[in-house]
Amino acid sequence: MKIYTPRTLSLNHKTKTISLSDVWVSSNDKLSDFYASSWQRGDSPVPLLVVRLLLAALALAVLSWTLVEGGNEYWPLFLTNWGLVLINAMLLSGILVSIVALFNPSYETSQLPWYVSMYWFFFNIAISTSFLITALYWILLYNPGKNPDPEDPLFWLDVATHGLNSCIALAEVVASRTPVRALHFYQPLSVGLWYAAFTAIYFAAGGTDGNGNPYIYPVLDWRFGWRTTALVACSCAGLLVIYAALWGVALCRDKISMTIRTVSLDLPMVPDSMQARIV
């Protein structure tokens, strides 16, 4: 007589909990993700340090150019200049991360030092903000009839501040291994909302642009409240789309670069069939 017993299956369910460190920029599995390049073997900080030095020199040159051409009391009002400051802050803090790693090659921890968290925070907000600035300028503000002629140096300043900034940001994303987490979407979004609130407060306080107009940008004229609110809402939605695209770019970067980094260069001297024949 056969006795059948019920078959029991033991399943080990692992629940994923979200901690405060996941929401903030305070922890990561590998510290080398912030100072090593995606396209190198090993974790030497030198390749990415060289890239960051070149990008920082370019970003500082553009920032200096804007200060020389338009450095006055209205300069801090513009989102474009906020973006330039953020890009420079990101690169300079990234250089600090690389230099510290250069002198502490064996230092590794999942709890990030303050200067790494600072770089990661600037990375999250500067990259997305740069692409948003580029999109808003060329879609809403650029007017071929009113903007400088291509032979005018100011035209190329506009290109540098509203195009080259995004190229610098993209170069940092592609060259580095810096993680992009979906939970960090609120960081660039908070900057966009803060700038919108700043323009509203500036308008309520009676602030003007350099020509005496009661706004900073014509498209952000709070005399037309509903229209401006709709633009702010669309811009915030666009910022979230940009951050999602940034997450996708970083994911593709990691997938492709990991394949390149893990391919072994140690090939056998003879084919396996030949080795079996020799044995």
C-alpha positions as CSV (number, residue, x, y, z in Angstrom):
1,M,0.0,0.0,0.0
2,K,1.4,3.3,-1.0
3,I,0.9,6.3,1.1
4,Y,1.1,9.7,-0.7
5,T,2.2,12.6,1.4
6,P,1.7,16.2,0.2
7,R,4.7,17.7,-1.3
8,T,5.8,20.9,0.5
9,L,7.6,23.7,-1.1
10,S,9.6,26.1,1.0
11,L,9.9,29.5,-0.6
12,N,12.4,32.1,0.7
13,H,10.8,35.4,0.1
14,K,13.1,38.4,0.4
15,T,11.3,41.6,1.1
16,K,12.9,44.7,-0.2
17,T,12.6,47.7,2.1
18,I,13.4,51.3,1.3
19,S,15.6,52.9,3.8
20,L,16.4,56.6,4.3
21,S,19.9,56.0,2.8
22,D,18.2,54.8,-0.4
23,V,16.2,58.0,-0.7
24,W,19.2,60.2,0.2
25,V,22.7,60.1,-1.3
26,S,24.4,58.5,1.7
27,S,25.1,54.9,0.7
28,N,26.2,52.8,-2.2
29,D,27.6,49.3,-2.7
30,K,30.9,50.5,-4.1
31,L,32.8,53.7,-3.5
32,S,34.7,53.2,-6.7
33,D,31.5,54.0,-8.7
34,F,32.2,57.6,-8.0
35,Y,35.8,57.9,-9.1
36,A,36.4,55.1,-11.7
37,S,35.4,55.4,-15.3
38,S,32.9,53.0,-16.9
39,W,35.2,52.2,-19.8
40,Q,38.3,51.1,-17.9
41,R,39.5,47.9,-16.3
42,G,40.2,48.1,-12.6
43,D,39.3,51.0,-10.3
44,S,42.1,53.5,-10.9
45,P,40.8,57.1,-10.4
46,V,43.3,58.5,-12.9
47,P,41.3,58.2,-16.2
48,L,38.2,59.8,-14.8
49,L,40.2,62.4,-13.0
50,V,41.7,63.5,-16.4
51,V,38.3,63.7,-18.0
52,R,36.9,65.7,-15.1
53,L,39.8,68.1,-15.2
54,L,39.2,68.8,-18.9
55,L,35.4,69.1,-18.4
56,A,35.9,71.4,-15.4
57,A,38.3,73.7,-17.4
58,L,35.6,74.0,-20.2
59,A,32.8,74.6,-17.7
60,L,34.8,77.3,-15.8
61,A,35.7,79.0,-19.1
62,V,32.0,79.2,-20.1
63,L,31.1,80.5,-16.6
64,S,33.9,83.1,-16.7
65,W,32.7,84.2,-20.2
66,T,29.2,84.8,-18.9
67,L,30.5,86.9,-16.0
68,V,32.7,89.0,-18.3
69,E,29.9,89.6,-20.8
70,G,26.9,90.0,-18.4
71,G,28.2,90.1,-14.8
72,N,25.9,92.6,-13.1
73,E,23.3,92.6,-10.3
74,Y,20.8,90.7,-12.5
75,W,23.2,87.8,-13.3
76,P,22.1,85.6,-10.3
77,L,18.5,85.8,-11.4
78,F,18.6,83.6,-14.4
79,L,18.1,79.8,-14.4
80,T,20.8,79.5,-17.1
81,N,23.4,80.8,-14.7
82,W,22.1,78.6,-11.9
83,G,22.7,75.7,-14.2
84,L,26.3,76.8,-14.9
85,V,27.1,77.1,-11.2
86,L,25.6,73.6,-10.6
87,I,27.7,72.1,-13.4
88,N,30.8,73.6,-12.1
89,A,30.0,72.5,-8.5
90,M,29.4,69.0,-9.7
91,L,32.7,68.8,-11.6
92,L,34.8,70.4,-8.8
93,S,33.3,68.1,-6.2
94,G,33.9,65.2,-8.6
95,I,37.6,66.2,-8.9
96,L,37.8,66.2,-5.1
97,V,36.4,62.7,-5.0
98,S,38.9,61.5,-7.6
99,I,41.9,63.2,-5.8
100,V,41.0,61.7,-2.4
101,A,40.7,58.3,-4.1
102,L,44.1,58.8,-5.7
103,F,45.8,59.1,-2.3
104,N,43.6,56.4,-0.7
105,P,43.5,53.6,-3.3
106,S,42.4,50.9,-0.8
107,Y,39.7,53.0,0.9
108,E,36.3,51.3,0.4
109,T,33.0,51.7,2.2
110,S,29.3,51.5,1.6
111,Q,28.6,54.5,3.8
112,L,29.7,57.4,1.6
113,P,31.9,60.2,2.9
114,W,30.3,63.7,2.9
115,Y,32.2,64.9,-0.1
116,V,31.0,61.9,-2.2
117,S,27.4,62.5,-1.1
118,M,27.9,66.2,-2.1
119,Y,29.1,65.2,-5.5
120,W,26.2,62.7,-6.0
121,F,23.7,65.4,-5.0
122,F,25.2,67.9,-7.4
123,F,25.3,65.2,-10.1
124,N,21.6,64.4,-9.7
125,I,20.4,68.0,-10.0
126,A,23.0,69.5,-12.4
127,I,22.6,66.9,-15.1
128,S,18.8,67.1,-15.3
129,T,18.7,70.9,-14.9
130,S,21.2,71.4,-17.7
131,F,19.1,69.4,-20.2
132,L,16.0,71.3,-19.0
133,I,17.7,74.6,-19.6
134,T,18.7,73.6,-23.1
135,A,15.2,72.5,-24.0
136,L,13.4,75.5,-22.6
137,Y,15.8,78.0,-24.2
138,W,15.7,76.6,-27.7
139,I,11.9,75.8,-27.6
140,L,10.6,78.9,-25.8
141,L,13.1,81.7,-25.8
142,Y,15.3,81.5,-28.9
143,N,14.1,83.8,-31.6
144,P,16.3,83.9,-34.8
145,G,15.0,87.4,-35.6
146,K,15.9,88.9,-32.3
147,N,18.9,86.9,-31.1
148,P,22.5,87.8,-32.1
149,D,23.8,87.0,-35.6
150,P,26.0,83.9,-35.9
151,E,28.9,86.3,-36.6
152,D,28.3,88.0,-33.2
153,P,30.3,86.5,-30.3
154,L,27.2,86.7,-28.1
155,F,25.5,84.2,-30.4
156,W,28.2,81.7,-29.5
157,L,27.9,82.6,-25.8
158,D,24.2,81.6,-26.1
159,V,25.2,78.3,-27.7
160,A,27.8,77.6,-25.0
161,T,25.4,78.4,-22.1
162,H,22.4,76.6,-23.6
163,G,24.0,73.7,-25.5
164,L,27.6,73.1,-24.4
165,N,26.4,72.8,-20.8
166,S,24.3,69.8,-21.8
167,C,27.3,68.3,-23.7
168,I,29.5,68.6,-20.6
169,A,26.8,67.0,-18.5
170,L,26.3,64.1,-20.9
171,A,30.1,63.5,-21.0
172,E,30.2,63.2,-17.2
173,V,27.3,60.7,-17.3
174,V,28.8,58.5,-20.0
175,A,32.4,58.7,-18.7
176,S,31.7,57.9,-15.1
177,R,30.1,55.1,-13.2
178,T,28.0,57.4,-11.0
179,P,24.7,55.6,-10.2
180,V,21.3,57.1,-11.1
181,R,18.6,55.9,-8.8
182,A,14.9,56.3,-9.6
183,L,14.2,57.4,-6.0
184,H,16.4,60.5,-6.4
185,F,13.9,62.1,-8.9
186,Y,12.8,64.5,-6.2
187,Q,16.2,66.2,-6.1
188,P,16.2,67.9,-9.5
189,L,12.4,68.4,-9.2
190,S,12.9,70.4,-6.0
191,V,15.4,72.7,-7.7
192,G,12.9,73.4,-10.5
193,L,10.1,74.1,-8.0
194,W,12.4,76.3,-5.9
195,Y,13.3,78.4,-9.0
196,A,9.6,78.8,-9.9
197,A,8.9,79.9,-6.3
198,F,11.8,82.3,-6.5
199,T,10.5,84.0,-9.6
200,A,7.1,84.4,-8.0
201,I,8.6,85.9,-4.8
202,Y,10.8,88.2,-6.9
203,F,7.7,89.3,-8.9
204,A,5.7,89.9,-5.7
205,A,8.5,91.9,-4.2
206,G,8.5,94.2,-7.3
207,G,11.6,92.9,-8.9
208,T,12.4,93.6,-12.6
209,D,14.8,92.5,-15.3
210,G,17.5,94.7,-16.7
211,N,15.0,96.5,-18.9
212,G,12.6,97.3,-16.1
213,N,10.1,94.5,-17.0
214,P,8.3,92.9,-14.1
215,Y,9.7,89.4,-14.8
216,I,13.0,87.5,-15.2
217,Y,11.9,85.6,-18.3
218,P,9.0,86.8,-20.5
219,V,7.5,83.2,-20.4
220,L,7.6,83.4,-16.6
221,D,5.4,86.5,-16.2
222,W,3.4,86.1,-13.1
223,R,0.9,88.8,-14.2
224,F,-0.5,85.9,-16.2
225,G,-0.8,83.5,-13.3
226,W,-2.6,80.5,-14.9
227,R,-0.4,80.5,-18.0
228,T,2.8,80.7,-15.9
229,T,1.5,78.0,-13.6
230,A,0.8,75.7,-16.5
231,L,4.3,76.4,-17.9
232,V,5.8,75.5,-14.5
233,A,3.8,72.3,-14.3
234,C,4.9,71.3,-17.9
235,S,8.5,72.1,-17.0
236,C,8.3,69.9,-13.9
237,A,6.8,67.1,-15.9
238,G,9.6,67.6,-18.5
239,L,12.2,67.4,-15.7
240,L,10.8,64.1,-14.6
241,V,11.0,62.8,-18.2
242,I,14.6,64.0,-18.5
243,Y,15.5,62.2,-15.2
244,A,13.8,59.0,-16.4
245,A,15.9,59.3,-19.7
246,L,19.0,59.9,-17.6
247,W,18.2,56.7,-15.6
248,G,17.9,54.8,-18.9
249,V,21.2,56.2,-20.3
250,A,23.0,55.2,-17.1
251,L,21.5,51.8,-17.3
252,C,22.6,51.3,-20.9
253,R,26.0,52.6,-19.9
254,D,26.4,50.1,-17.1
255,K,25.2,47.2,-19.2
256,I,27.5,47.9,-22.1
257,S,30.6,49.0,-20.1
258,M,30.2,46.0,-17.7
259,T,30.4,43.7,-20.7
260,I,33.6,45.4,-21.9
261,R,35.2,45.4,-18.5
262,T,34.5,41.7,-17.8
263,V,35.8,40.3,-21.1
264,S,39.0,38.4,-20.3
265,L,42.1,39.1,-22.4
266,D,43.7,35.8,-21.3
267,L,43.1,33.5,-24.3
268,P,44.4,29.9,-24.3
269,M,47.5,29.4,-26.4
270,V,45.9,26.5,-28.3
271,P,42.2,25.4,-28.9
272,D,40.5,23.2,-26.3
273,S,40.4,20.3,-28.9
274,M,44.1,20.5,-29.4
275,Q,44.7,20.5,-25.6
276,A,42.5,17.3,-25.3
277,R,44.5,15.7,-28.1
278,I,47.8,16.5,-26.4
279,V,46.6,15.0,-23.1
